[in-house]
Amino acid sequence: MKFVYIDESGNTGWNLKDAHQPFHFLSALSVDETHIMGVQNAIKNIGSEYFSEEYLKENFEFHGVELRKGTGYFKEISIEQRVEIAHKLMSILKEYEVDVFLIGIDKDKYYANVHPHQAAFVLLVERLNPFLIDEGQRGLLICDENHDIEQPIINDLSKFQEYSTSFGYKAVKVTEIVDSVHFVKSHNNPIIQLADIVAYFANRRKLVLRKYGESWNDADVKNKVGKGECVDLDLYDVIRGSLLRSKIFP
């Protein structure tokens, strides 16, 4: 079985005009059941390497925006160490054969009449189900809690399982995703934290490209970006090595 851990970045709800967050990203990390303990322990070990045991007891979690900006748990951690931590976390993807799915919603162009998170979720399951068929596996979805969209997402998956999707590029009956959507607290789930960081740096990469007038070609902007932006692009390159499907809508 594949356990699929899902988190988001850039969620502003129905406020589609936030100039600082023009994209809503959903990341999904598909982890084989045999690798779950390995991935969890690898993430925890990175935490133990940089923080004291006492510090880690206080509901510590890796969070993309805090890791990049040096806030929250990372306010006393140097820039060099934070970049090192981010690279170590991203390296877990390849080490444990984690397949990454990324769905982005371009809010400037968004026109659908459902919450952007719901639209991203449809596009995600339309890509997850064929993947699971190819793998000969069933999938269980585990998401970071978000009270605004939890019940609509649960309802949507139930409809997709009984009938099919109807929003994306083609209707897909969801046959390989079992049970319901399970929402968890991120500080209790290291792999959800990893999904958060993947979503965040996917979003950062898109923001960097947008700033320099590029839509997809990182190489064209690398000689223009600042040091922090270059790190964003470099981290996305690591993610790209495990990226199986991606989509920007519309």
WORAMO-V686931 format. One record per pair of residues at least 24 apart in sequence whose C-alpha atoms are under 10 Angstrom apart, sorted by the first residue. I is the first residue (numbers start at 1). J is the second residue. Records with the same first field share a line. If there is no record, write none. Layout:
I = J / J
//
This chain:
1 = 30 / 31 / 32 / 33 / 34 / 132 / 135 / 136 / 137 / 138 / 139 / 140 / 176 / 177 / 178
2 = 29 / 30 / 31 / 32 / 33 / 34 / 35 / 36 / 98 / 99 / 132 / 135 / 136 / 137 / 138 / 139 / 140 / 141 / 177
3 = 28 / 29 / 30 / 31 / 32 / 33 / 34 / 35 / 36 / 138 / 139 / 140 / 141 / 142 / 177
4 = 28 / 29 / 30 / 31 / 32 / 33 / 98 / 99 / 100 / 101 / 128 / 139 / 140 / 141 / 142 / 143 / 177 / 191 / 192 / 195
5 = 29 / 30 / 31 / 100 / 140 / 141 / 142 / 143 / 144 / 182 / 183 / 189 / 190 / 191 / 192 / 193 / 194 / 195 / 196
6 = 30 / 100 / 101 / 102 / 121 / 124 / 141 / 142 / 143 / 144 / 145 / 181 / 182 / 183 / 191 / 192 / 193 / 194 / 195 / 196 / 198 / 199
7 = 142 / 143 / 144 / 145 / 146 / 186 / 191 / 192 / 193 / 194 / 195 / 196 / 197 / 198 / 199 / 200
8 = 102 / 103 / 104 / 117 / 120 / 143 / 144 / 146 / 192 / 195 / 196 / 197 / 198 / 199 / 200 / 203
9 = 64 / 65 / 104 / 195 / 196 / 197 / 198 / 199 / 200 / 201 / 202 / 203 / 204
10 = 104 / 105 / 199 / 200 / 203 / 204
11 = 105 / 115 / 116 / 117
12 = 107 / 115 / 116 / 117
13 = 115 / 116 / 117 / 148 / 149
14 = 107 / 113 / 114 / 115 / 116 / 117
15 = 107 / 116
16 = 106 / 107 / 108 / 109 / 110 / 116
17 = 107 / 108
18 = 107 / 108
19 = 107 / 108
20 = 207
21 = 106 / 107 / 203 / 204 / 207
22 = 105 / 106 / 107 / 108 / 109 / 203 / 206 / 207 / 210
23 = 104 / 105 / 106 / 107 / 108 / 110 / 116 / 203 / 204 / 206 / 207 / 248 / 249
24 = 103 / 104 / 105 / 106 / 107 / 116 / 117 / 120 / 199 / 200 / 203 / 248 / 249
25 = 102 / 103 / 104 / 105 / 106 / 116 / 117 / 120 / 196 / 198 / 199 / 200 / 201 / 202 / 203 / 206 / 247 / 248
26 = 101 / 102 / 103 / 104 / 105 / 116 / 117 / 120 / 121 / 123 / 124 / 195 / 196 / 198 / 199 / 200 / 202 / 203 / 246
27 = 100 / 101 / 102 / 103 / 104 / 120 / 121 / 124 / 192 / 194 / 195 / 196 / 197 / 198 / 199 / 200 / 202 / 203 / 246
28 = 98 / 99 / 100 / 101 / 102 / 103 / 121 / 124 / 125 / 128 / 141 / 142 / 143 / 192 / 194 / 195 / 196 / 198 / 199 / 243 / 245
29 = 93 / 98 / 99 / 100 / 101 / 102 / 141 / 142 / 191 / 192 / 194 / 195 / 196 / 198 / 242 / 243 / 244
30 = 93 / 97 / 98 / 99 / 100 / 101 / 128 / 131 / 132 / 139 / 140 / 141 / 195 / 244
31 = 93 / 96 / 97 / 98 / 99 / 100 / 139 / 191
32 = 96 / 97 / 98 / 99 / 137 / 139
33 = 139
34 = 96
35 = 95 / 96 / 97 / 98
36 = 96 / 98 / 191
37 = 191
38 = 92 / 95 / 96
39 = 89 / 92 / 93 / 95 / 96 / 97 / 98 / 190 / 191 / 194
40 = 92 / 189 / 190 / 191 / 192 / 194
41 = 190 / 191
42 = 88 / 89 / 92 / 95 / 96 / 190 / 191
43 = 85 / 88 / 89 / 90 / 92 / 190 / 191 / 193 / 194
44 = 190 / 191
46 = 85 / 86 / 88 / 89
47 = 85 / 89
49 = 85
50 = 74 / 77 / 81 / 82 / 85
51 = 77
58 = 187
59 = 186 / 187 / 188
60 = 186 / 187 / 188 / 190
61 = 186 / 187 / 188 / 189 / 190 / 192 / 193 / 194
62 = 86 / 89 / 186 / 187 / 190 / 191 / 192 / 193 / 194 / 195 / 196 / 197
63 = 186 / 187 / 192 / 193 / 194 / 195 / 196 / 197 / 198 / 200
64 = 193 / 194 / 195 / 196 / 197 / 198 / 199 / 200 / 201 / 204
65 = 196 / 197 / 200 / 201 / 204
66 = 197
67 = 197
68 = 197 / 200 / 201 / 204 / 228 / 231 / 232
69 = 228
79 = 228
83 = 228 / 231 / 232 / 235
86 = 194 / 197 / 198 / 201 / 231 / 232 / 235
87 = 231 / 234 / 235 / 236 / 238 / 239
89 = 193 / 194 / 197 / 198 / 235
90 = 194 / 195 / 197 / 198 / 235 / 236 / 237 / 238 / 239 / 241 / 242
91 = 235 / 238 / 239 / 241 / 242
92 = 194 / 239 / 242
93 = 194 / 198 / 238 / 239 / 240 / 241 / 242 / 243
94 = 238 / 239 / 241 / 242 / 243
95 = 242
97 = 242
98 = 242 / 243 / 244
99 = 131 / 239 / 241 / 242 / 243 / 244 / 245
100 = 195 / 198 / 199 / 239 / 240 / 241 / 242 / 243 / 244 / 245 / 246
101 = 125 / 127 / 128 / 198 / 199 / 242 / 243 / 244 / 245 / 246 / 247
102 = 127 / 198 / 199 / 202 / 203 / 243 / 244 / 245 / 246 / 247 / 248
103 = 127 / 199 / 202 / 203 / 245 / 246 / 247 / 248 / 249
104 = 199 / 202 / 203 / 206 / 246 / 247 / 248 / 249 / 250
105 = 247 / 248 / 249 / 250
106 = 206 / 248 / 249 / 250
107 = 249 / 250
108 = 250
109 = 249 / 250
110 = 249 / 250
111 = 249 / 250
112 = 167 / 250
114 = 152 / 167
115 = 148 / 149 / 152
116 = 149 / 249
117 = 148 / 149 / 152 / 153
118 = 149 / 150 / 152 / 153 / 156 / 167
119 = 153 / 167 / 168 / 249
120 = 167 / 168 / 247 / 248 / 249
121 = 153 / 156 / 157 / 168
122 = 153 / 156 / 157 / 160 / 165 / 166 / 167 / 168 / 171 / 172
123 = 165 / 166 / 167 / 168 / 169 / 170 / 172 / 246 / 247 / 248 / 249
124 = 168 / 245 / 246 / 247
125 = 157 / 160 / 165 / 168 / 172 / 173 / 174 / 176 / 177
126 = 160 / 164 / 165 / 166 / 167 / 168 / 169 / 170 / 171 / 172 / 173 / 174
127 = 172 / 244 / 245 / 246 / 247
128 = 174 / 176 / 177 / 244 / 245
129 = 172 / 173 / 174 / 175 / 176 / 177
130 = 172 / 173 / 174 / 175 / 176
131 = 176 / 244 / 245
132 = 175 / 176 / 177
133 = 175 / 176 / 177
136 = 176
137 = 176 / 177
138 = 175 / 176 / 177 / 178
139 = 175 / 176 / 177 / 178 / 179
140 = 176 / 177 / 178 / 179 / 180 / 181 / 182
141 = 177 / 178 / 179 / 180 / 181 / 182 / 183
142 = 180 / 181 / 182 / 183 / 184 / 189 / 191 / 192
143 = 181 / 182 / 183 / 184 / 185 / 186 / 189 / 192 / 195
144 = 182 / 183 / 184 / 185 / 186 / 187 / 189 / 192 / 193 / 195 / 196
145 = 182 / 183 / 184 / 185 / 186
146 = 183 / 184 / 185
147 = 183
150 = 181 / 182 / 183
151 = 181
153 = 180 / 181
154 = 179 / 180 / 181 / 182 / 183
155 = 180 / 181
156 = 180 / 181
157 = 181
168 = 249
198 = 235 / 236 / 238 / 239
199 = 236 / 239
200 = 232 / 236
201 = 231 / 232 / 233 / 234 / 235 / 236 / 239
202 = 232 / 233 / 235 / 236 / 237 / 239 / 240
203 = 232 / 236
204 = 229 / 231 / 232 / 233 / 235 / 236
205 = 229 / 230 / 231 / 232 / 233 / 234 / 235 / 236 / 237
206 = 232 / 233 / 236
207 = 232
208 = 232 / 233
209 = 233
//
